[in-house]
Amino acid sequence: MKKDILIKPIISEKSELLSDGLNQYSFVVNKKANKLEIRKAIEKEFSVGVSSVNTMIVAPKSKNRNTRSGLIKGKTSAYKKAIITLNEGETIDFFGDL
């Protein structure tokens, strides 16, 4: 069974600052993927050299929503985030030809 390792890139202000200043890119990845699998997936998908991979599990956040029937409590899903550092002079272009 092949598991999809890369789920989606994280596009936010903080991740843009990391990519501009430190040549680091953030991705949401499969919770069961390890650093070696993430490295191979990035190198295969984007044809770049990966210097290092840092991973973390992002905890769920509780959310409250007011409705007519009252307060509804819930939480967001937990996910695994990987921050990839590329070799010098290499970049990933997410937006391509827009």
N, C-alpha and C positions, 0 to 999 in steps of 0.2 A: 504494500500500500504506500503510495507516494503522498507525503504530506506537503501541503503548500507552506513554504517557510516564510516568504515575504507576503504580508497581507496588504499593507499600504504604507506610503511614506507619510511622515508627519510634517505638515506645512503650517508653521506658526512663526510668530516673531522671534521667539527664542531659537528655533531651529534654523531660521534664516541667518541670525547673527552667528551661530555656530558654523554654518557652511561658509559664510563670507570670511570670518576671522580665522577659524581653526581648521578649515577643510573637513568638517565633521557633518554627517547626515544622519537623520533620525528616521527609524522605521518601526511600525508595529509588526511584530513577528509572531509566529506560532509559539504557544507557551511551552511546547515540548522540544523546540529546536535548541540545539546547543551552539556555542560560539563558532565551532568549526563548520557546521552546516550553514550558519548564517553567512560566514565569510565566503564559502563556495558559491552560495546562491547569489550574493552581490557581485562577485567576480564574473559569474556566468551571465547574469542578467544585464549588467551595465558595461562589461568589458573594461573594468578598472582594477587596479591593484589596491588591496586593503591592507593598511598598516596595523590597525587594531580594532577590536570589537568589544564594546562594553554593553552589558545587558542589565536590565532591572525589571522587576515586577511592579507595575503601577497599581496601587491599592484602589478598591472601589470607593466612590464618594456617595454619601447619602444625599438624596434630593427630596424636597417637599414641593407639592403642587396643590394649589387651592382650586377646588371645583365647587359646583353648586351643592353637591352632596357632602362636602366637607374636605378635610385635608387628606391627601393621598401621599403616603410615604413610600419611597423606593430607593434604589441605589443603581449607580452605573456599573458596568461590568469591569472586572479587573483585566488587565492585558499586560503583555510583555513588550518592552520597548528596547530597541537596540540602537546604540549610537556608534556609527561606523566612522573611523578615521581613515581617509584615503592617503595614498602616497603623494609626495610632493608633485605639484603640477597637474594633477588629475582632478576632474570635476564630474559631477552627474548633472545632466540637464533634464529635469522632470517635465518641463513644459514644451520641449521640442520646438516645433515650428508653429508657434501661435501668432 
